[in-house]
Amino acid sequence: MSDVRFEAVEKAYGDFVAVRGIDLHIRPGEFLTLLGPSGCGKTTCLRLVAGFIAPTSGRIVMGGRDVTALPPHRRNTGMVFQSYALFPHRTVAENIAFGLEVRRLSRAECRARVADAVKLVRLERLVDSYPAQLSGGQRQRVALARAIVIKPEVLLLDEPLAALDLKLREELQVEIKRIQSEIKITTLFVTHDQGEALSMSDRVAVMRDGAIVQIGAPDELYERPNSRYVANFVGRTNLIPVVVRGRTDRGYRVASRTAPPMDFEVAGPQTATFDVGEACFLGARPEHLHLGTGRANAIEAEVRTLTYLGSVWRVEVETTAGEMFTVLAHPGEALPLSGAIVPIGWRAESCFLLKDA
């Protein structure tokens, strides 16, 4: 297993800087995801590791070896593209074997490796089929097998599930993670889908405007984002403008900046420290809010819409200050009528503070 290091990496196209000052260590055997919207620089980072483009400055180090100036064929990486990129005139087995043939392995070695790869992605019955005869999910499995059959040091995944429907995408999320864990390969995954990033990754690096703005385990990013950008990109967040009134043994005491002022408690570790009198935002995830009282924090709001989502109801409410909140009501909870004034409560441990900037 090899690690990958970005050392002060920048990539510019004329005056446009696609990647700016990236310092990142992908640990051996780790599944790390670059998450962000289109144009944030995540695919550029992937292409820098693959060797398809060269950095304007900085270094790419793989397994302790500086590969910055090496062409793609001299880097031991495996790549899976969103478009599959399969040869239509080759069978499943022939597509998987292509990289081995380029490396001029013996026929016996090729057959053995292809058999192992086909078994790993569970396509044994389709080895003689052509891409046109396969579903989208099956084609992506072939592309994955072709990437791992060469035994790369690093596996690169460029939004490989984006073209699939939701159910198939969820199934392949589980399969890709299973395969990655089984062969213990260092993996760099690129996606704009926060659900994929949270469910598959050991760590997630959230990107914005060519830079990494927060990196951490999925639960860390979700429960304790370090900015409004991360809080809103990784899931949905209710935000209340507040001002810090003081510190407590458990965290902070804050008050809303809107009329009428309301007091709230925030407990647990935060991603930053806050001074008394500082303006900031209190964030709470929809699933952490509950209809009813009995919790440390509470507000009153008017129900605007109720939407049935299968496992939960999404309740959109408007506070007296005119702020829109989202609450997820679980089965068994009494649902209010549209237009009703209801109390909304949450625990002090289930919210966080964010800097105003």
N, C-alpha and C positions, 0 to 999 in steps of 0.2 A: 504494500500500500504506500502510495506517495502522497505527500502534501503539496499544496499549491500556495504560492505567496505572490501577492501584488505588492510591490514596493514603490510607493509614490508614483503610481501609474497615471499618466494622462494621455488622452487621445484627442487631437484637434483636427478639424477639417477647415483649414483657413482660419477665419475668425470664430467659427463655432467650436466650442469645447464640448465634446460628447461625454468624456470621462475626465473627472478632475480630482487629482490627488488621492487615488484609491490606495489605501493600505489595508490588506485583507489576508488572513491566514485561514485556508481551508485545511482542516486537520486530516491526517491519514484515515481513510475509511468513513469520513463524514459525508452526510447528505446535507449540502448547504444550498439554499435557494436565494436567488436574487429576485426580489419582488418589487414591482413598481409599474407605473403607467407607461404607455407607449412614449418613446423618446427620452426615457430617463437614463439610458446608458447601459441597461442590463445586458442586452444582446451584444453590444459592443464589447463588454467585458468577456463574454463567452467567446467571441471571435478572437479576442486577444490571446486567450488561453489556447485556442485551437491553432493559432498561427495564421489565420486568414488575413489579419491585418497586424501591423506593427505599432507599438505605442509611440507617441511623440516624445515622451520622456518616461523614465522609470524602468523597472525590471519585472519580468515574469519568471519566477523560480519554481521548478517542478522537481520534487524529490531531491532537493538540494542542488539541482543543476540549473544554471541560468539558460533558459530556452528563448530569451527575448529575440534573438536574431535567427533562430532556427526556423526553417520552412515547415509547413504542416506535416509532410511525410516523414520528418525526422523527430516528431513529437509523438510519443506513444499515447494518443488519445483516441477515444471512440466517440462519435457524434451521432445523435439522433435528432433529425429535423422534424419540424411541424408537418412538412409536406410528404413525409415518408421517404421520398427519393429512391424508390425501388426501380429496378430494371424490369419493364413490362414483359420482355421476351425471355426472362429467366424464371425458373421455378423458385419456390421458397428456399429449397436447399441450395440452389445455385446463387441466389441473392446473398444468402448468409455466408457462403464460401468465398465470395468475391475478394474480400480483404485478405484472406489466407492465400488465394491464388496470386495476388499481387506480391505477397511476401515470399512466394515460391516455396511454400511448404509442400511436402510430399502428399500424394493422393491419400495415403493411409492416414496421415496426420489430419488432413482436411476433413475426411469422413468422420474421424473420431471427434474432432472438435465441433463439427456441425451437429452431430448426433447429441452431444452434450448440451449445446446451445438450444437446439429444438426442444429437448426435454425440459430445460430450464424455463422456457417461455410457453410450454405446454401446447406445442403445435405438431406433435408427432404424426398426426393423421393427415396433415396438409403439406408434407414436404415436397410432394410432386405437383402441387397446385401453382397456378400463376397469380400474380397480384390482382388481376381483374376478377378472379374468382373468389377473392377474399373480402371480408368486411373491413371497415375502417380500423376497428380494434385489432383484427388479425394482422393487417398490414403494419400497424405500429409495433406489434410484437415481433414481426420479422425484422423491422428496422432496428429494434432493440437488440435482437439476437445477433444481427450483423455487426453491431457496434461492440458487443461484449465478447464475440467469438475470437477476436484478435488479442484478447487479454490485455486491454489497455491499462495504463497506470491511472488514468482519469477518465471518467465518463461525463460527457457533456450533453445536456438535454435542453434543446431550444424550443420551449413551449410545445412539447410533443403531443399534448392532449387537447389543444385548442380547437381542432377541427372535429372533435367527437361530440356526440350528444351527452347529456348530463349523466344518465345512468351508466353508459359505457365509460365515461371519463372517471367516474367514481370507482368503477371496478378496476380500471387500469392504474389508478392511484395506488390501490392496495397491492396490485401485482408488481408494479415497478419498485415499490418500497420493499416488498418481499424479496425480489431478485437482488436488489442492491444490498440488502442485509445479508443475504445468503452468500454472495460472492465477495462481500466486504470491500467494495470498490469505492474510492473517493469520487464523489459525484457533485457536479455543479449544475443546478437546475434553474432555468429561467422561466418566469411566469408573471402574468399580471393578475392571476386569480388568487386571492388571499386564502380561499378555502383549500386549494391545492397546497399552497405554501405551508399552512398550519398543520395539515393532516400528514404530510409526507416528510417534513424536514427535521433534522436534528437542530439546525439553527437557520434563521432567516435574516437576510440583510435587506432592509427596506431602502430603496434608492429614490432620489429626487434630483433632477437637474444635474445628472452625472456624478453625484456624490452619494455615499452611504450615510443616511441620517440616523439609523439605529440598527443594531445587530444584536440578536439574542435568541434564546429558545422560544418556540412558538407561544407557550403560555406566558412567558415574560413579556413579549411584545404585546400580547392581547390584554393582559391584566394590568401592565404598567408601561404604557406607551410614554415616550419622552416629549411628544409634541402633538399639537392638534392634527397635523398632517398624518402622522402615524396612526393616531387614534381613529381618524376617519377613514384611512385607507385600509387598515387591518380591522375590518368589521364596522359596525355602526355604533356611534357613541352619542349620548345625550350630553350636552355641554351647558353649564350654567356659569355666567360671569360672576366671580366672587372676589372678595378682598379678605386677606388673612387677618384675623382678629387676635390670634395668639397660638401658642404651642400647648399641647397637652402631653400627658405621659404616653399616649398612644399615637399621637400625630399632630393634627392641626384643628383649630376651630376657625371656621370661615363664615362670612355673611354674604348674601347675594348683593350684587350691585344694582339690582332692579327693584322697583317699588312694587309691593311693600317689601322691605328687607326681611330676609329669613336666615336663621342660623343653621349651620350644618357642621357635622363632625367628619373628619377624614382620618382613618387609622391605617397603620401598616407602612412599610417602606415606600418611599417615593423616588422617582428618577432624578429629582433635584431638591434643593433646599429652598425654603421660602421665608421671607422676612415679614415681620408684622407690618401691616399696612400695604403689602404688595398686592397688586391686582393680578389675578390669574383666572384659570377656569377649573371648575369641578367637573369631572367626567364620570359618567356611569353607563355601563352597558345595558341595553334593553332587557336582557334576561335577568339582570340583577335588581331591576325595579319590580315592585309588587303593588297590586291594587289592594289598598287597605292600610291601616296604621299598625303600630306595634313595633316599629323599627326606629333606629336612632335619628334618621333623617326623614322628613315628610314635607310634601307640598300638596296643594289642592289644584286640580286641573279639570277642564271640561273635555269630555270624550267627543272626538270629532269623527273618527271612523273605526270600524272593527273589520279585520280581514282574516278569514280562516285560512291557515297555512298547513293544515293536516295535523301535525303534532302540537302546534300552538296557535293561539290567536294573536295577531298583531293589533295592538290598540294604540291609535294615534290620539294624543291629548294635547290641549293647549293650556298653558298656565295663565294665571292672572296677569303676568307680565308680557303675555303674547308670544312666549316661546313654545315651539312644537317639540314634544317628547314622544318617544316610542317605548311602549311597554310590551313585553311578551307574556301573555297570560297562558298558563299551562292548564291541561285538562283537570277538571275538578274545581278550579277557581271560579267564583261567581262572576259572570260578565255583566258590566253595566250597560245601560242603554245609551245610544248616541244622544248627546246633549246633556247627559248627567254630569253633575259635579262630583268628583271622586277624589279621595286621598291617595297619593302615590308615596310609597315608602321604600327605603333601602338601608342596608347596614353600612356602618362607617367603614368596615373592611372591604366593602364592595365598590368603592369609588376611589378616584385618584385626582391629583392636582396637576395641572399643566401650565407652563409658563405662558404669559400673554403674548409673547413675540411669536 
